[in-house]
Amino acid sequence: MEQQMSNGSFITEFLLLPVELQLLHFWLFLGIYLAALLGNSLIITAIACHHHLHTPMYFFLLNLSLLDLGSISTTLPKALDNSLWDSRNISYLGCAAQVFFFFFFVTAEFSLLTIMSYDRYVAICKPLHYGTLLGSRACVHMAAAAWGSGFLYAVLHTANTFSLPLCKGNAVDQFFCEMPQILKLSCSDSYLREVGLIMVSACLAFGCFVFIVVSYVQILRAVLRIPSEQGRHKAFSTCLPHLVVVSLFVSTGIFVHLKPPSISSPSLDLVVTFLYSVVPPAVNPLIYSMRNQEIKDALRKLITRCYAEAMNCSSSS
């Protein structure tokens, strides 16, 4: 039952969006979650087990898969539990944890996507300086900066959001505890602090987006100057997946946080949030492996080896 809170009262739990056709949603969420787990785990294992993939590009891709696993594991398990048991409840601490970890993984992922655009820029536009600019130590520092920025922003936003007095009920109109939905429950002007923090974050994110766009403009100009068609095809094969992932991630994320209230509706909010929070972690492995021959070869060898080992174990037993 939705609770109407008065100033100073403490919410012990939140109610997530009620889901119709619970079993249908359960199987849909379960299929997407298992696909994300399998795809990202295969990418991580393939990169970790094949020495020729121990390059900056694949190091960043491994980190991206780890972040995708984290973000989708923050939202879908609770949604699966609620769909299976026809429940809406999530504890106060569970909601705060969802906000923290989701913001952590999403912020770190966007930072990493920015770094990956720089990696592609250096590889194509300044190949002679690639080893110098993107040595192993520099790559580790860049990845650590991405994870660190995600942690910092998650702490700031979570602490600020859950320090607000909430008196407009405890119903969150989403399948997980999304920060904009929590802010709607605030009953004082103090929520403007979080709005201001979101605007600062949006400006920084816009700066990263501009950096990505400028990088790809330079990359496109350099690729078009490559004389051989095979060289242009190889360059596009390594850049196009990253551009698709960035476009999907940024466009849906911007829309869900900056759309005008006049076009807001529960069904639209649900679809757009699903697109930016669930779809990218599930489809990123497919996008990156479809046009990358090295990844496909590594995955083929990995699956073949696992199949051979399974056959040997069954025959020996």
N, C-alpha and C positions, 0 to 999 in steps of 0.2 A: 504494500500500500504506500502510495506517495505521501511523504510527510511534508507539511508546511512548517518551516522553521521560523522561529522568532530570533531577533538579534541576540547574539550571545549563546544560543543553543548549539549543541554539538551534534553533527551528523555522524552516525555510527556506520551507515552503509548507504550506497547509492543504488538506484534502480536503472538498469540499462534498458535500451529500446526493446519493447516487446516484439517478438518475432513470430509471424504467422508461418504456418507450414513448417513446424520445427524440424521434422525429420528431413524434409527436403533441404533446408538450410544446413542441417548437420552434415549431410552427405556432400553438399557443395563445398562447405568450409573444409571438411575433412579431405576431400580430393585435392583442393588447392593447397592445403597445408602439407600433405604428403608429397605433392609435386614439388613444392618449394624446398622441403627437406631433402628430397632425393636429388634434385637438380643442383642445389648449392653444395650439398655434400660431395657429389661427384666432381664438381669443379674444384673444390678444396683438395680432395684426395688426388685428383689428376695433377694439379699443380705441385702439390707437396711431394708426390712420388716420382715425378719426371724431372730429371736434372736440367734438361734443355729448356724447361719452362721457368727456371729460376732467373727471371729477368725482371726489371722494374715493372713493365706492363702487367705481367702475370702476378707479381707480388701484390700490386694494387688490386687486381681482380680477385685475388684470394681474400684480401681484406674486405672487399665489397660483398663477397659471398658470406663472410662471417657476419657482417652488419645486416644483410638481408635475413639471415637465419634468426638473428636477434630480434629484429623488428617484427617479423611475422609471428615469432614465438611469444611476443609480448601481447598481441591482440587476439589471435585466433583460438588458443587453448581455452580461454575463459568463454569465448563465444560458442565454442563447441560444447563445453560443459553446460552452458545455459540452454542451448538448443536441444541437447539430449534430454535434460531433466526438466524442461519447460520452466525455467527459472529466469529471474531478472536481476538477482541480487549480486552485488560485489561489495566487499568490505571497504571501509574508508581507507585503510592502509593499502589494500589491494588496488584501489583506484589511484591512489597517489603513486604506487609503484608502476602502474601502467603508464601514467603521464610521464614519470621520470624516464623510464627505460625507452618508451617510444620516442620521446623528444631526444634522448641521448643517441639512439641509433639513427634516427632520421637526420639529425644535424650532422653527425659524423659522416653519414653517407653522402650528404650534399657536399661537405668539405672534401671528401675523397673523390667525388666526381669532378670537382674543380681541379684537384691535383692530377687526376688522370687526363684531363684535357691538356694540362701543361706537359705531361709525359708525351702525349701524342704530338704536341707542337714541337718539342725538342727533337723527337725521333725523326720527324719529317722535314722540319724547317732548318734544324741545326744538327744534322746527324753526326758531324765530326766532333761535336762537343757533348754528345749524349753520355758517354762514359764519365766525363768530368762533372757534368751538371746533375746526373742522376746515378751517382755511385751508391753502393749498398748502404753506407751511413746516411746519405742524404735521403734515400727512400724510407729508411726506418724513421728518421726524424719527421718526414712529411706525414707518414702514416700515424705516428704518435701525436702529431699536431691535430690531425683530423679527429682521432679518438678523444684527445684532450679537450678540443673545442666542443665536442658533443657532450662530454661530461660537465663542462663548465656551464653551458647553456641549460642543460637539463636541471642542474642544481638551482640555478637562478630562477628559471620559470616555475619549477615545481614548488620551491619554497615560497615564491611570491604568490602563486595561485592558491595554495592551500593555507596561506595566512589570511586570506580574505574571509570576511563573515558571509556565510551563505544562508539566505532566509527564503529563497524562492523555491522551496521544495528540494527533493533529492533525486528527481528523475533526470537522467542523462539521455538525451534523444540521439543515442548512437550505440553501436554494438560493442564499443569499448569506451573507456574514459578518455575522451578527446578534450584537450584543454579549452578550445572555444566553447564547448558545451558546458564545461564547469563554470566558466566566467559568466554564462547566462544566469546562473543561480545566485550571483553576488547581489547583495542588497545595499551596497553603499558605493559612493563615488571612488572608493579606494581601488576598484577594479581598473581605474584609469592608469594606475601604476603598471599593471600587467599589460594593458594596451600599449602604453609607451614603450615597454620593453619589447613587445612584439614588433612595434614599428622600427625600433633600432635593429632588431634581428632581421626584419624584412629589408632594410637598407643594406645591411651586410650581405644578405642573400642575393640582393639585386646586384651588388658589386661583383660577387662570385659569378653570377649569371652573365654579366657583361664581359668578365674575363674569359668565360667559356666561349661566348659568341665571337669575341675578337680573336681568340686562339684558333677557332675553326675557320674564320675568314682567312687568316694567314695560312692555315693548313690547306684550304681549298685552292688558294692561289698557287701554293707550292706544288700541289698534286697536279694541277692543270699544266704545269711546266715540265712535268716528267715526260720524256720523249716516248718511252715504251708503253704500250697498252697494258702489258703485264704488270709493270711497275705501278701504274695508276690503279689497276684493279687491286693489287696487294695493299696499297695505301688506303683505298676506300674500304677494304675489308676489315682493317684494323680500327678505322675511325667511325664508320657508319653505326656499328652496334652501340658504341658509347654515346653517339649523338641521339640515337633513338631512345636510349635509357634516360638521358638527361631531359629530353623533351617531354617524355611521359611523366617523369617524376616532378619536374618543375611546373608544367602546365596544370596538372591536377592539384598539386599542393598550393599553388598560388590561388587557384579558383576557390578552393574550399575555405581558405583563410581570408581572402579579400573580396569575395563576391558581395554585392550589395544586398541588404536585407530584403529588398523588394522582390528578389527572385529566389529567396530562400524557401524551402519546403522540406519536411522530414524525408520524403522519398528522394528528392534531389540530393540532399545532404548525405544520405546513406550511400547513394550510388557513387558520388564523387569521392567520398571518404574511402569507400571500398577500392576505387581506382588508384588512389595515391598511397594507400596503406597496405593493401593486400596484393594487388596485381603486380607491381614492380618486383617484389621479392620472388614471386612465382615465375615470372617470365624472363627475368634478367639472365638466368643460366641459358635459357633457350636462345635469347637474342645474341648472347656472346658466343655461343657454340655454333650457331647456324652458319655464319660467314667466316669463321676462324678455323682454318684447316689444321693448325697445330693443336688446338683444343680438341677437335674431332678425332684426330689421330691418337692423342693421349687418352681420350675417353674410350676409344675402340680397344686400345691395348689394355687399359685397365679392366674393362668388362671381359675381354677375352681371357685375361689372366685369372680373374675371379672365377670365371666359368670353368677354366681348366682345373683350378685348385678344388672347386666344388666337385667336379667329376672324379678327380683323383681320390678325394675323401670318401665319396660314395662307393667307388670301386674297391678301395682298400677295406672298407667296413663290410 
